[in-house]
């Protein structure tokens, strides 16, 4: 391959590079720029205010509340999704009748739009007329008042449960692919050495699933830290401020209160937090990976 041909090949990267710079690099730089202004997002007349927006977020308590809700949501959803998905993958990896059908049923929720899922579960959670209330009536618990989305102590957990329900199927598929790549010889050798089922899982399967764990935990962290859809469709950040995550707070500031500069500052902080948390966890998880 001639040098001239190699140089011409680089031009094929120009369209992709142009799209990347236009739709990623430029918006990130503009967000940081606007975070240093008092822009309302509409008026072209705005001024430079330095780091006042960041100071406001720190002193007002907005950042602390949004960060707390986001971390609780992320940690809870990642743990619940991965535990449920791994347990189901272990069961479906065995030779069961209709296992293919079970896998399909578990994966189907992943195919739905998050907005559609949020609206559907919002109706399911309705305290008087929802499906959950109807089921409670059927089993004789109709007098038990249950307003999961209207109670500040349960609203965040209720939205998190919807996220787990929708996401565990895709996570399960990744674990299932990892389990099916575990060499049968290793399991057989473990049984010959007297290992029971739990020991086979702990000593053989889990170490070899480290790469799958890294993928699933990383995807779960990113999904949790940028969560907006379920909060917007099911609670609107309420009751009070109990379900306001970083992304929802940024949306509310920018479009409900026209505090575009402060929303941009929150976006910059969110970008730094998500990047830092993801990189740290990926590094920690990859250090524990074991190749088959």
N, C-alpha and C positions, 0 to 999 in steps of 0.2 A: 504493500500500500504506500503510495507516494506521499511526500510531505504536503504537496499542494492539495491532494484529496483529503488528507486529515484536517487541514485548515478549513476546507469547505464544509466538512462535517460539523464543525462547531456552529455554523449558522443555523443548523437544525434546532439548536437549543435556544435560539433567540426568541421564538414565539412563547415557549414555556417560561423563559426567564422574564419576558415582558409582562406576562399575566401574573407571575409571582410578585414582581415588584409593584405592579399596579394595584393588585387586590390584597396584598399582605403587607409588604414593606411600607408602602405609602400610608395606608390607614393606621398602622402602628405609630409611625412618626407623627402623623397628624393628631392622633389621640394624645400623645405626650405633649404636643404643642398646645392643644386646646385645654389640657389640664392645667396649664399655667396662665389661663385667661379667665375672665368672667363671662364668657360667651353663654348665650341662652339657646344657641343652636339655630336661631332664626335671624336675629339682627346682625348685620355685618359690622356694626359699631360695637366693638368690645375692646377691652384693654388688658394689658399684661398685669397679672397680680402675683407672680412668683409662685411660691409654695403655699399660699393662703388656703387653697382648696384642700390640700393635704392636711394642713393644720385643722381645718374645719372638720374633716372626716374623723380625725383622731380625737378631737375634743368633744364633738357632738355625740359620740357614742354610736353613730351610724355604722362605722366600719367594724367596731367591736361586736355589735349585735349580728350584723350580716356574716361576719367571719365565724362566729360561734355557731350560728344556724347551718352555715355551709359545711363546717367541719363535722358537726354532729350528723348531718345528712349523709355526707360522703363516707365517713367511717362506718356508720350503721349500714348503709346500702352495700358497700363493698364487702363487708363481713357476711351479711345475710345472703347476698347474691352468690358469693363464692362457696359458702358452706352448703347452701341448698343445691347449687349446680353440681358441686363435686359429689355430694351424697347421691344425687339422682344419676349422675354419670357412672358412678360405681355400680349402682343397681342395674342400669341399662346395659352396662358392659357385659354382664353375665348373659348366658344363653337362655333368654326368656321367650315365651310365646308372645307374639304380637309386639315385640320390643320395638320394631320399626314404627308401629302405630303410636306407641307411647312417646317415642322421640319426636314424632311429628306434632302431637298434641302439646308437648312441652315447648316446642320451638315456635308454634304459631303466634303467640303473643308478640314475639320479637318483630314480626312482619308489620304490625299495626303502626300507624302514625302516633307519635307521642301526644299530639294535640287531641286526636280522636280518643285515645286511651284516657287522657285526663278528663275530657268531658263525660265519657261513659262512666268512669269511676266516681265522678262528682255526683251523678245521678244514683249510682249504687249506694253511696254514703248518705244520701238524703235521710234525715232522722225519722221522718214520718212515712214517706212514700217510696223510699228506695228499696232495692233488692235486699240489702242487708237487714233492713227493718222487717221486710216480709218474711225472711228466713227466721228471724227471731220470733215473730208471731207464730210461725209454724211449729216451732219447738217449745212454745209456751212461755217465751220470754218477752212478750210484747210490751209488758209494763216497764221493761228495763230501758231507760232513756239513754240513747247512744247517739251523740252528735260529735263524731270524730273530727270533722273539719271545723266545727264551731267551738271547739275547746282548745285553748292555747297549749294545754299540756299534751294533747294527742294529735294536733293538726299536722305537725312536721312528721311524726311517725306514720300517720295515715298516708301522706303523700309518698313517703319513703317506701311503704309497702307496695304501692302501685309501681314504683320504679323497679323494685325487686321482682314483682310478678312479670313485668314486661321483659326484663333483661336477663333473667336466669337461664332462659332457653338458649340464647346465643352463647352464654358462658359455658353452659353444659356441653354444647357441641365441641367447643375447643378442648375441654377436659376429656371428652369421649375420644376425640382424635388422639390425644396424648396417651390415654390408657390403651388404646388399640395398637400403639407403637411400642408398648412395653414388651420386650422379648419373652416369649413363653418359657424359654429355658431358665430364665432367672426365677420366675415363679415356681417352676418345678423344682429347681435346686433349693429354693427356700422351704418348700414343703418337705423335701427329703431331709432337710436339716431340722425338721420339727417345728417350723414356724406356723403359728395359727393365722387366721384371717386378718386380725388386727395387725399382727407383726408384719405380714406381707404388705399391707397397706402402708404402714409407717416406715419400714426399712427398705422397701423396694419401689412401690408405686409412687409414693409422694416425692421422694428424691428425684425420680425420673420425670415427674410432672412439673418440676421447677420452672421450666421454660413456659409451660402453659399458665402457671400461676403468675409469672411475670407479666404475660400478655393480658390476662384477665384483670389483675389488680391495677395495672396501668390504665387500661380502658375504663375501669370502674372509677378510678380516681379522677380522670379527666371528665367523665360524665357527671360525677357528683359535684365537682368543684365548679362546673359551669351550668349547674341545674337551673332551669328557668321554666320550661314548658309546663310541668305539673303544678308548679307554684302559681303560675299565671292562670291556668285554666281551672284550678280547684279551690284556691284559697285567696288569690290576689294579695298574698303577703300577710294575710290575717290568720286568726283574729289578733288584733293589735299589730305587733311586729314579730310575732312568734314564728312566721315562716318566711321572712324576708331573707333571701340568700344574696350573695354578692351580685349575681347576674340580675336578679329581680330588682334589687335596690338601684343598680345602675340604670336599668330601664325606667324605673319610676322617677328617678331624678331627672333623666334626660327628657322624657316625653310627658310626664304628668306635672312636674314642677318647673320645667324649662331651666333646670340648673345644669346646663350642658358641660360647663367647665368642671363642676364637681363630679359629674358622672364620668367624665373623661379621666379625672384623677382616680376615681374608684376603679375604672377599667385598667389603668396602668398598674395599680396595686394588685388587682386580680390577676393580671398577666404575670407579674413577678411571682406571686404566691403559687399559682398553678404550675408555672415552669419549675420553680424551686422544689415544690413538693414532689412533682412527677419525677424529676431528675434524681432526687435523693432516694425515692422508693425504688426506681428502676435500678440504680446502682446497688442498693442493698439486696434486692431480689436476685439480680444477676450474679452477685457474688456467691449466692447459695445454689446456683444452678449446677446440675450434674449431668454430663452427657451420658447417653445410654451406651 
